[in-house]
Amino acid sequence: MKLIIAYIKPEKLNDVKQELFKAEIFKMSVTNALGCGQQKGYRESYRGAVSEVNLLKKVRLEIAVNAEFVDSTVDAIIRGAHTGSIGDGKIFVLDLGNCIRIRTRENGTSAIG
């Protein structure tokens, strides 16, 4: 079992979701996030005052999958999020110790689905 965490550009969320659905990955959690990396932010001027914005809007996807779905999930995220420019995002693949479905109390790989 693995937990895949991806940070992507907000405007690429629909593309990533479509690619995940094509790969038959339907379960995910999506949250808004702020972050910075190589982009280092940008300068913004409002009423003559210049401020530096170094936390950019990102979307965080969390997807728990069984081992046989890791590669297809990562490939789908890359296909949907890739633009070739700085800021496309990052994908982290972590070991998942256990998963418990609350409704049925199933444990492990059967709880992920």
C-alpha positions in Angstrom: 0.0 0.0 0.0 1.3 3.4 -0.9 0.2 7.0 -0.3 0.8 9.3 -3.3 0.9 13.0 -2.5 1.1 15.4 -5.5 1.3 19.2 -5.6 0.1 20.6 -8.9 -0.9 23.9 -10.4 -4.6 24.6 -9.7 -5.4 25.1 -13.4 -4.2 21.6 -14.1 -6.6 19.9 -11.6 -9.3 19.0 -14.2 -6.7 17.6 -16.6 -5.2 15.4 -13.8 -8.6 14.2 -12.7 -9.5 13.2 -16.3 -6.2 11.3 -16.6 -6.8 9.5 -13.3 -10.3 8.5 -14.3 -8.9 7.1 -17.6 -6.5 5.1 -15.5 -9.4 3.9 -13.4 -8.3 5.8 -10.3 -11.4 7.3 -8.8 -10.7 7.9 -5.1 -8.7 10.9 -4.0 -8.6 13.8 -1.6 -8.0 17.3 -2.9 -7.0 20.4 -0.8 -5.8 23.9 -1.6 -2.2 24.6 -0.5 0.3 27.4 -0.6 4.0 26.8 -1.4 7.1 27.8 -3.1 10.0 26.1 -4.9 12.2 27.1 -7.8 9.7 29.7 -8.9 10.5 31.9 -5.9 7.3 33.8 -6.2 6.6 37.1 -7.9 6.3 40.8 -7.3 2.9 42.5 -7.1 2.0 46.2 -7.1 -1.1 47.4 -5.5 -1.8 51.2 -5.3 1.9 51.9 -5.7 3.1 49.6 -2.9 5.2 46.7 -4.2 5.1 43.5 -2.3 6.7 40.2 -2.9 4.5 37.1 -3.0 6.5 34.0 -2.5 3.8 31.5 -1.6 2.0 30.4 -4.7 -1.4 28.6 -4.9 -1.1 24.9 -5.4 -3.5 21.9 -5.2 -2.6 18.9 -3.0 -3.8 15.5 -4.1 -3.7 12.5 -1.8 -4.3 9.1 -3.2 -4.0 5.8 -1.4 -3.4 2.9 -3.7 -2.4 -0.8 -3.6 1.0 -1.5 -4.9 -0.1 -2.6 -8.4 -1.7 0.9 -9.1 1.3 3.0 -8.1 2.9 3.3 -11.5 -0.4 4.0 -13.4 -1.4 6.6 -10.8 1.9 8.4 -11.0 1.9 8.3 -14.8 -1.6 9.7 -15.0 -0.7 12.6 -12.7 2.3 13.4 -14.8 0.3 13.3 -18.0 -2.3 15.6 -16.6 0.0 18.1 -14.8 2.9 18.4 -17.2 3.4 21.7 -19.0 7.2 21.7 -19.2 7.6 24.9 -17.2 8.9 25.5 -13.7 6.2 25.0 -11.1 4.5 21.9 -12.6 4.7 20.3 -9.2 6.0 17.3 -7.3 4.9 13.8 -6.5 5.8 11.9 -3.3 5.2 8.2 -2.9 5.2 7.0 0.7 4.7 3.6 2.3 1.3 3.3 4.0 1.4 1.3 7.2 -2.3 0.5 7.3 -5.7 1.6 6.1 -9.0 1.0 7.9 -12.4 1.5 6.4 -14.5 2.9 9.2 -17.9 1.6 7.9 -16.9 -2.1 7.6 -13.7 -2.1 9.8 -11.8 -3.7 6.9 -8.0 -3.5 7.2 -5.2 -3.3 4.7 -5.4 -3.6 1.0 -9.1 -4.5 0.9 -9.9 -1.2 2.8 -8.3 0.9 0.0 -10.5 -0.6 -2.6 
